[in-house]
Amino acid sequence: MFVVFFYFCAMIAERLQFFAQELHATKARLIAVSKTHPVETLQLAYEAGCRIFGENRVQELVPKYEALPKDIAWHLIGTLQSNKVKYIAPFVSLIHSIDSFKLLETVHKEANKHNRVIDCLLQIYIAQEETKHGLSYEEAEEILTSEALPALTGVRVVGFMGMATFTDNEAQIRQEFRNLAQFSQSMQTKINLPNVQLSEISMGMSNDYKIAIEEGSTLIRVGSAIFGSR
């Protein structure tokens, strides 16, 4: 049992070191996607130097936040229901999955209760898959140009998140990422608001992060390539 545990510790440390080297000359940062993995595994990753973790579900994120060191930056990367925002508002570092103006309003209200400004990404539907969702480019632009957005002082829209189609067609994946990066650039030149700072693009996972980095990703969301298959 000790040998297995030692091997697992070494594996996580080695994989995190690999990603540190992969990202060294890029502008991308690593989010260790820790959904379904126990606190003990996350602690190993923390001890190996990881400080950004991504969780899909609020009910899994909150107890992990409570159990682990407080210098971890927690990212909510999964679908967020309005009635769950209050549980993460005191501590969440970045919400990747804003898919409506109404949800942005809820985050603003809950952030104000804790005297916080919560960074958010607008989730854009870039894939050709029914299993994925998000805002269209037109809907995202409507939010960013809304006359009501400046009043949401409890949030800061810092960029966009997108998930590419799960396919072996690298050209398609690249084009989907490229379209998102180009949209981000166009919005940077168009939007000038105190609570909008479009500096982040969250795209790329274990299977396509290299393409995402080449197309301008600043945040890659990697789970199985660090912790192994679930």
N, C-alpha and C positions, 0 to 999 in steps of 0.2 A: 504493500500500500504506500509506504514511504517513497519507494522508487517511482511509482506512478505519479505521485504528487510532485516529486522533484522534477520529473520529466515535463509535467504540465506547466510548472512554474517557468522552467527554462524555455519551453515552447512559446509562451506568451511574451516573455522578455525578448526572445529572438525575433518574433514577428513584429513587435513594436519597434525594435531597432531597425528592422528592414524598412518599415514605413518612414521612420525618421530619416533614413538615408534617401528613400525615394522622394520625399518632399523637401529635402534640404535646399535644393536650388529652385524651388517653386514658391508661389505665393499661397499654396493650399495648406490647410491644417487638417489634422486627422480627428474625426469623431469616432470613438470606439462605440459601436452599436452593441449595447449590453443587454438587450431585451431577452428575457427568459433565463439569463445567466444569474447564478446566485451571488450574493454579496461577497462571499469568499473569493470568487473568481475575479470580481471587480477590484477587490483589495490587492490581489496579485498584480493586476494591470497598473493600479495606482503606484504600487511599490516599484514597478518597472518604469515609472515616469509618466504614465498617461494621466492627463488632467481634464480631458473633455470626454464626457460620456453622453450617448444618445439613447433615449428610451421611447418606445412607441405608445405606452399606456400609462396614464396618470396613476392608476392604482398600483402599478409596479414601480414607478419612479419615486413616489413619495417615501415609501419605507427604505428605499436604497439611499435617498438623500439623508434620511434621519440616521442611518447606520454608518455612513462613510464620512471621510474627512470633509471639512467644510470649504476647502479650497478647490473642490471639484466644480467645474462649470457644467451644469446639467442642461442638455438640449432636449426639448420635446420634439420628436421628429415624426410622430404618428398623428393620426386624425384626432382632433381635439374637440370635445363637446363643450358647449358654453357652460354647462353646469359643473364642469370639472376644473374650470380655470382657477377658481378660488383656492384650490388645493395646492397649486404650483406657483401662484402669484408671488408668495413671499420669497422665493429663491430661484426660480428658473432663470437661466442666463439667456436663452434664445429659443423662441418658438418658431419652428420651420413651417408649420402647416396651417397658416392663416388662409382660409378659403372663402371668406365673405367679409363684408364691411361690418356686419352685425357681430361677428366673432371678434373683430378688431375692437369694436366698441366695448365688448365685455371685458377683454383683456385690459383696456384702458381703465375701466371702472374698478376692477380688482387691483390693478397696480396702484391706483390712487389711495386705496385703503391702507397700503403699506408704504406710502411715500416713495414709490419706485417708478422708474421708467423701464419698461420691458421691451427688449429688442425682439423684432418679429420679421419673419420672411413671408412673402406672399407665395403660396404654393401654386405653381403653374402646371397645367395639364399639357405636357409636351409629347406624351407617348401615343402610340396607336394601339392602345389596349383598354378594354372596358374595365379591367380590374383596377386601373389607376384613375385618379381624379384630380381636380384642382380647378383653378380659374383659367379661363381663356385669356389670351393676351389682351383682348379688348376689355374684359372684365377687370383685369388687373390695372389697366390704364384708367379705367373709370374710378377705381378706388383712389389711385394716386392723384387724380385731378379733381376729386370730390371737394366741394367747398366746405364740407363738414370735417375733413381730415385734420386740418390744423388745430382744431379744438381738442383732438385726442392726445393730450399732452402726456398721458400715462404710457404711451407706446412710441416706439421709434421703428419705422420700417427701414430695415438696413439691407434689403435685397430680396432675392428670389430663391425658391427651391423647385427642383424638377426631377422627375424620375423617368429615365429613358425607357423605351420599349425593351422588353426582355427578349432579345434576339441575337443570333450569331452574325447578323448583318452589321458590321462595324461602320459602314458608310451611313446607314440609317441612324445609328446611335450618335455618331459624330454630328450629323446634320441637326438632330434634335437638340443636342447640347449647344451647338453653334447658334441656333435660332434663339435659344434662351439668353446666351451671352450677348447677342446683338440687340435683343430687346432691352436687356439691362443697360447697355451703353446708350441706347436711344432715350431711355427714361432718365438717365443721369443728366443728360443735356437739357431735358424738358422740365424736370421737376426741381423746384427750389423752395423747399419748406424746412422749417427748423426740425421737425420730427420725421424727416425723410433723408436718409443718408445711404444711398444705394451702393454699398461697397462689397457686399457679400453675394456669392452665387453658390448655393449648396447643390451640387450635382456630382454623381459618381458614387458607385458602391463597389463591393468586392470584385464584381465581374467586369466593371467598365470604368473604374476610377482613372486608369491611365489616359483614356480618351478624354475624360472629363477635365483632367488637369491640363491637357494640351489645348482644350477649348476654353480655358479660363476659370475653372472652378476654384473657389477659395476654401471650400469645405467639402471633404469627402467623407461619406458615411460608410464605415467598414465594420462588419461584424464577423462573418464566418472566416474571413482571411486572418483574423486575429485570434478568435476564441475557438475556431473549429465549427463544424456543422452541428446544428442543434438536433 
